Each structure stands twice: as C-alpha cells, then as structure tokens.
Amino acid sequence: MSEEKEPVLGEPGEHPLSVFLFSWMRTPLFKIVVTWSLVVIGAALIGLEMLLAFRPIKDVTYAPGFQGVFGFVAFAFAVLSGWPLGKMLRRPEGYYDKRSGEAGRDD
C-alpha cells in the first residue's frame, strides 16, 4: 500500500494557526485582486475629487489627484534611494571573520 502524504500548506516550522489564517494570501490571485482593487479605488477617488471639490486649476498643485501622485512618487523615491545606499555602505560577506588587527581576537 502506498501512503499518501497530506499536502503541506505552510513552511516548515510555521504555526498551524498562521497557516489557517493567512495561507489564502499566498495565492497569485490575491496579488492580482489587491493590485486592481487599489487601482480602481484610486481612480474612483480622483474622479470623485474632480466632481465634488471643483476648484480652478491655477497651477499643477491644484490638479485633481496631485497630492496622491506626488506622495506616491516621493515615497517611492525615498524607499528606492535606500537600495544604492545599502549597496554602497554594505560590508563584504566575510568582514567579521577576519581576525588580524583586532584587539583581543588574535589567536
């Protein structure tokens, strides 16, 4: 007789309650639904701003949705600027394995 193994839903060592509560978030469909939901909600909010809060456009800061777009771009710039900064400041992989020249660590 062949023994059938139960499918493993979580990662090894993951708590069963965590698997039960959050395993549905690991599906590709979840990512697609969340992304498109945010796009639709953002477009609807910009459309509502155009309809309900009409004000004359004197410069670009008065354009509907400007604050949201500007905030997103500024936050994305701040987050993405950490990537080259991290590469520049990161130490080599074996940095802490070196023993010469350190006080009290020479064998």
Contacts in CASP RR format, 6 or more apart in sequence:
PFRMAT RR
TARGET T0000
AUTHOR 0000-0000-0000
METHOD contacts of the structure
MODEL  1
MSEEKEPVLGEPGEHPLSVFLFSWMRTPLFKIVVTWSLVVIGAALIGLEM
LLAFRPIKDVTYAPGFQGVFGFVAFAFAVLSGWPLGKMLRRPEGYYDKRS
GEAGRDD
9 19 0 8 1.000
9 23 0 8 1.000
10 18 0 8 1.000
10 19 0 8 1.000
10 23 0 8 1.000
24 30 0 8 1.000
46 64 0 8 1.000
46 65 0 8 1.000
47 64 0 8 1.000
49 64 0 8 1.000
49 65 0 8 1.000
50 64 0 8 1.000
53 64 0 8 1.000
55 62 0 8 1.000
56 62 0 8 1.000
57 63 0 8 1.000
60 66 0 8 1.000
99 105 0 8 1.000
99 106 0 8 1.000
99 107 0 8 1.000
100 106 0 8 1.000
END
